[in-house]
Amino acid sequence: MADLTRTPASVADVWPLKTKKHPLIAAVDIAAGQPLYIDANGKANIADANGSAPANTYIGIAMQSIKAGQAVDAAVEGDVVGFDLSGLAYGAAVYVSNTAGELADAAGTATLLVGYVYPMTDPDRSKVLHLSKV
């Protein structure tokens, strides 16, 4: 399993009007692109698949970098950029990593599917992360 490289300043939704997001209050400082879960206090916290965060509670991807106590949008469905997907095939699955706050190209200890690699319609068929909440 390899963690994906993310560039927080580049994390954005490709089609803002088609992206489904949930606003939450952050329990901790969060960087754009980090996977989130809802903690026992009803706040967004950084997810992992290694068992230290509650299992099977991934909710979405942070769409902005914020400080604890601020509102954050968790994208749950839609197309997102800001991740290096160049080493993955179109249609490849993307998961929450065992590393807290990261995504990976294979399932961690808990299988927390985030979405799939999809092509854009540009001549290069740029790869985007298609979030698919299951």
C-alpha positions as CSV (number, residue, x, y, z in Angstrom):
1,M,0.0,0.0,0.0
2,A,1.4,3.4,-1.0
3,D,0.0,6.7,0.3
4,L,-1.0,9.2,-2.4
5,T,0.7,12.6,-2.6
6,R,-1.8,15.4,-2.0
7,T,-1.3,19.1,-2.5
8,P,-3.6,20.9,0.0
9,A,-3.5,24.2,-1.9
10,S,-4.7,22.4,-5.1
11,V,-7.5,20.4,-3.6
12,A,-10.8,21.5,-5.3
13,D,-14.0,20.1,-6.7
14,V,-14.1,19.9,-10.4
15,W,-17.8,20.5,-10.7
16,P,-18.8,22.5,-7.6
17,L,-22.5,22.4,-8.3
18,K,-22.4,18.6,-8.6
19,T,-20.3,18.0,-5.5
20,K,-22.2,16.8,-2.4
21,K,-20.7,18.3,0.8
22,H,-21.5,18.2,4.5
23,P,-20.4,21.2,6.7
24,L,-18.9,20.1,10.0
25,I,-17.0,21.7,12.8
26,A,-13.3,20.6,13.0
27,A,-12.1,18.8,16.2
28,V,-8.5,19.4,15.2
29,D,-6.5,21.3,12.6
30,I,-7.3,19.8,9.2
31,A,-5.5,20.1,5.8
32,A,-7.4,20.1,2.6
33,G,-7.6,16.7,1.1
34,Q,-7.5,14.8,4.3
35,P,-10.1,12.0,4.9
36,L,-12.5,12.7,7.8
37,Y,-14.7,10.9,10.2
38,I,-17.3,12.2,12.7
39,D,-16.1,11.8,16.2
40,A,-18.1,11.1,19.4
41,N,-18.6,14.9,19.9
42,G,-20.1,15.3,16.4
43,K,-17.0,17.0,15.0
44,A,-14.8,16.3,12.0
45,N,-11.6,14.5,12.8
46,I,-8.8,13.0,10.7
47,A,-9.6,9.4,9.6
48,D,-7.3,6.5,9.3
49,A,-7.8,2.8,8.5
50,N,-5.4,1.4,11.1
51,G,-7.9,1.2,13.9
52,S,-6.9,4.2,15.9
53,A,-9.8,6.2,14.6
54,P,-13.2,4.5,15.0
55,A,-13.5,1.8,12.3
56,N,-15.8,2.2,9.3
57,T,-16.6,5.9,10.0
58,Y,-15.0,7.7,7.0
59,I,-17.4,10.5,6.0
60,G,-15.6,12.5,3.3
61,I,-12.6,14.6,2.1
62,A,-11.8,18.0,3.6
63,M,-12.2,20.7,1.0
64,Q,-10.2,23.4,2.8
65,S,-7.4,23.7,5.4
66,I,-8.8,25.0,8.7
67,K,-8.0,25.3,12.4
68,A,-9.8,23.4,15.1
69,G,-13.2,24.9,15.9
70,Q,-13.8,26.2,12.4
71,A,-16.3,24.9,9.8
72,V,-15.0,22.5,7.2
73,D,-16.8,21.1,4.1
74,A,-16.5,17.3,3.8
75,A,-17.0,16.3,0.2
76,V,-18.7,12.9,0.0
77,E,-19.6,12.7,-3.7
78,G,-18.1,14.3,-6.8
79,D,-14.9,14.8,-8.6
80,V,-11.9,16.2,-6.8
81,V,-8.4,17.3,-7.8
82,G,-5.2,17.9,-5.7
83,F,-3.9,14.3,-5.5
84,D,-1.1,12.7,-7.6
85,L,-3.0,9.9,-9.4
86,S,-0.5,9.5,-12.2
87,G,0.6,6.0,-11.0
88,L,-2.9,4.7,-10.8
89,A,-5.0,3.2,-13.7
90,Y,-8.3,4.7,-14.7
91,G,-10.9,3.0,-12.5
92,A,-8.5,2.1,-9.7
93,A,-9.9,2.3,-6.2
94,V,-8.7,4.8,-3.7
95,Y,-8.9,4.1,0.1
96,V,-8.3,5.7,3.4
97,S,-4.7,4.9,4.4
98,N,-3.4,3.4,7.6
99,T,-1.5,6.7,7.9
100,A,-3.8,9.2,9.6
101,G,-5.1,11.9,7.2
102,E,-3.9,10.2,4.0
103,L,-5.3,8.3,1.1
104,A,-3.8,5.1,-0.4
105,D,-3.9,2.9,-3.5
106,A,-4.9,-0.2,-1.5
107,A,-7.1,-0.9,1.5
108,G,-5.6,-0.5,5.0
109,T,-6.4,-2.6,8.0
110,A,-10.0,-1.5,7.7
111,T,-11.3,-1.3,4.1
112,L,-12.5,2.3,3.8
113,L,-13.3,3.0,0.1
114,V,-13.1,6.7,-0.9
115,G,-13.6,6.5,-4.6
116,Y,-12.1,5.8,-8.0
117,V,-9.7,7.3,-10.5
118,Y,-11.7,8.8,-13.4
119,P,-10.7,10.5,-16.6
120,M,-11.6,14.0,-17.6
121,T,-12.6,14.8,-21.2
122,D,-9.5,16.9,-22.0
123,P,-7.0,15.6,-24.6
124,D,-4.7,14.2,-21.9
125,R,-7.5,12.4,-20.1
126,S,-6.4,14.1,-16.8
127,K,-7.1,11.9,-13.8
128,V,-9.4,13.0,-11.0
129,L,-10.6,11.3,-7.8
130,H,-14.3,10.5,-8.1
131,L,-15.7,10.3,-4.6
132,S,-18.2,7.6,-4.2
133,K,-19.9,7.3,-0.8
134,V,-21.0,3.7,-0.3
